[in-house]
């Protein structure tokens, strides 16, 4: 493969991944659980803000982790991508993003607070799937390191 072909392929892959992440975020915002799950691998591992500390493993466990958040989201909270960066290789990729995630009151109290999202992906049979997902907020409490 020539350098130009490789660059074109990487750009196409990066756009496919960007589209996937944007679809996922829209599905979360809309409370559409089947669409939230759509591009995730059966062996997904997710580290989330709430427990368990060891993460959520497998698509069924990932699915069970969403109802409480989606109910909260339905109260009118924001879940909007502010920035998204993608790095794509031939069959693996990662993306990271910052999202406005909170109710209007929460975002008014902490306007700079962002949900940090990191996603690992694998390409199988020409299709990108999410194999790892990590959500976190920075620790800004009184005991947080400076």
N, C-alpha and C positions, 0 to 999 in steps of 0.2 A: 504494500500500500504506500503510495507516495505521501510526502508530508502534507500536501494540499488536501488529499483525500482524507488523511487522518484528521486534520484540522476540521474539515467539513463534517466528518462523522462525529467528532467530539462536540462541535457546536450543535449539531442536530440532537445528540444525546443530551446535552446540557439543557436544550430547550424542552425536550420531552420530560426531563426531570423537573424543570421549573413548572411546566404545565401540571405535572402530577402533584407537586407540593401545593400549588395554588388550588387545584381541585379539592385536595384533602382539606385545606384550610376553609374553603367555602363550605364543604360538607360539615365540618365541625361547627362552623358558624350557624348553618341552617339546621343542625340537629339531625342530619341524615346519616344514621349509623351504617346502613349498607354501603353508602358512598365513602364513609370514613374508612371502612375495611377494604374497599375494592382493590387497592394496589399494594396490599400487604402480603408478605410471604407467610406460609403456614408456620414457619419456625421463627417468626418475629420475636425479638427481645426488646422490651421497652423499659427504660428507667424514667419514672415519672416523679412529679413533685410529691404526691402522697405515697405512703408505703404500698407495697412491701419494698424494703431496702434492697432485696436481691433482684428486684425487677419483676416484670410480667413476662412470662414465656409462653409462646404459642398463640395462634390466632384466636382460639376460643377464650383464653384468658385476657387477651387484648380487648376482645369484644366486651367481655364482662366489666372491664375497667371504665367504660365510657358512660353508662347511663346517668350516674350522679353528676358528672361534669356537664353532660348535654342538658340535663334538667336545669342546672345553674345557668348555662348558656342561654336557654330559652327565656330567662328572666330579663333579657335585653342586654347582656354583656357583650363587649367587643371581643373579637378574635380576628385581628387584621394584620396581615404581613406588612411590616414596614421596610424590611430589607431581606434579601435572599441571595445567597451566593452558592454556586454549584461548581463542583469539580468532577468531571466525568472521565473515566478510563474506558478501556475496551469492554470490561464486564463488571466493574465495580465503580461506585461513585459515592460521593457524600455531598450533603448540602447543609448549610446552616442559615438560620434566620432569626430575626428579632420580630416579635409580634406584640401589638397592643392587646392585652388580655386582661379584662376587668370590667366591672360595672362602671357606670358613669361616676358614681361617688368615689369608688376606689381610684379611678384614673384622675379625678380632680384632686384627691389627697396626695397621690404619688404620680404626677404626670410623666416622670421619666422612667417609671418601672416598666420593664419589658420581659416577656416570656422568651427564654432562650431555647431554641429548637435545633437539634442536630439529628440528621437522618443519614443512615447508611443504606445503600441500595445495591442490588445484584441484578445483572441482566441475564435472564434465562430465555432461550428461544426468541431472542429479539425484543423481549418485554422487560422493562424495569419494574422491580418490586422492592418495597421497603422491607429490609431485614432487621434494621435497628432504628430505634427512635428514642430520643432523650429530650425531656422537657425539664427546665429548671428556671428558678428565679434567683437573682443574686441575694445573698444573705445580707440584709441591711439593718438588722436588729442591733440593739445596744451592745451585744457581745460579739458582733461580727468583727473579723479582723479588718484593720484599716487598709 
